[in-house]
Amino acid sequence: MITYFKNLLKEEAQKTDLFVFFANKQEIQFEKPIKIIEKEIKQKLKANSRDVTSLLIQAQILYKYQLQEAKALEVLKKVLQIDPLNIDARLELVQILLKKKNLPQKNIEVLIDECLQLDENYWRNHYTQALKYLQSDQLLKSKLCLAQCHERFPNVSHIRILYAQVLSEYKSCCQLSQQIIQEEATKSKLDYESILRIAYAFGNFDNQEMCEKYLLMAIQINSNSSKANNNLGYFYRYIKKNDDLCIKYCKKALEIDPNNQDSYYNLSASYSSKEDYKNSTISLKKCLDINKNYYQAYQDLIYITYNNLKQIDVAFYLIQKLIKMFPNNQYGLYFLSYIQLYDLENQSQLIKRDLELTEIAKLNLIKNVLQMGSKFNFITIKNVNSLLNLQYNNY
């Protein structure tokens, strides 16, 4: 399998970049630079400003490759004025809205439901629904949706590659994921989105060489992709352990999209690894400014303020805030008990030890761990009981 993927990489390096667009329920492919495609589309629109196919391609160029979402939305609005029942215009709206993390999911669901009512047999409707589940952290729902899509539309490459990406999250499904990628990569040329998804799967396969190469290929096709630059930064931080390269690519991602919350989160991890806790906390706070529900950022901020900066009062405040927003968060419940036990006496003038609060946190934590399993190696039923028993013994 390794030899096969190395040969595949050589073949991919010789291929021309492929750009894929969708209009009127068709996939339209170009094997030419994006600037030439843009020029040709402008000429077509100059001849006929109501050409729906050209308008849809123009909108996709604007938001995917030029980061001009506002202009893309204006073009899509024009398409819907010309053709009120156009499905692809609605699906491109969903793609844009999915990038806005704090937008109510209901707005997106309404658009997807409209598309399904217009044509239940159009594969992109189901693909977009699965993508919506994936981007809202509903991995199992996405997997089940894609399994149905794969069975219903077995020859659609975009469905197969997204399905392979999701399957790569499950160790028991990695063989099927690799098989799909092998088949798709040899069948035809790959567009930017497909390359990025395959890179993600290679990361889950722990195939570092192929993951890095495919990420670099994605950036070569679309250098304006904040997502691709961020993913490469993530790769260098968590797989290659290269904090300098992580910072380089995540900063590039943020130059492209200042609201890329994941880039701030990855930056904070690299700064923390370099013991630059000032910039690490700044990055985490910016991440939370973009998305107040990014609980991983709260968890890291709690750890840094408690363990590295020794700011017990600040850490305790953040823990309370985390638990208020996420009552079943195991990290917050555990550290609430831990700080109550070890760090309040003689260290905090603002917070008083509260045995009842600690016991409630402990019971909620045990209930959650029994139901969901532990999300952290250091959180076990034994450890939680030991914390509470030690506190009782101190009274």
URLIN-V592489 format. One record per residue. BURIAL is # if it has 9 or more other C-alpha atoms within 8 Angstrom, else .. Layout:
BURIAL + BURIAL
//
This chain:
. + . + . + . + # + # + . + # + # + . + . + . + . + . + . + . + # + # + # + # + # + # + # + . + . + . + . + . + . + . + . + # + . + . + . + . + # + # + . + . + # + # + . + # + # + . + . + . + . + . + # + # + . + # + # + # + # + # + # + # + # + # + # + . + # + . + # + . + # + . + # + # + # + . + # + # + . + . + # + # + . + . + . + . + . + # + # + # + # + # + # + # + # + # + # + # + # + # + . + . + . + . + . + . + . + . + . + # + . + . + # + # + . + . + # + # + . + . + . + . + . + # + . + . + # + # + # + # + # + # + # + # + # + # + . + . + . + # + # + . + # + # + # + . + # + # + # + . + # + # + . + . + # + . + . + . + . + . + # + # + # + # + # + # + # + # + # + # + # + . + . + . + # + # + . + # + # + # + . + # + # + # + . + # + # + . + . + . + # + # + # + # + . + # + # + # + # + # + # + # + # + # + # + # + . + . + # + # + . + # + # + # + # + # + # + # + # + # + # + . + . + # + . + # + # + # + . + # + # + # + # + # + # + # + # + # + # + . + . + . + . + . + # + . + # + # + # + # + # + # + # + # + # + # + . + # + . + . + . + # + # + . + # + # + # + # + # + # + # + # + # + # + . + . + . + # + # + . + # + # + # + # + # + # + # + # + # + # + . + . + # + . + . + # + # + . + # + # + # + # + # + # + # + # + # + # + . + . + . + . + . + # + # + # + # + # + . + # + # + # + . + # + # + . + . + . + . + # + # + # + . + # + # + # + # + # + # + # + # + # + # + . + # + # + . + . + . + # + . + . + . + . + . + . + . + . + . + # + # + . + # + # + . + # + # + # + . + # + # + . + . + . + . + # + . + . + . + . + # + # + . + . + # + # + # + . + # + # + . + # + # + . + . + . + .
//
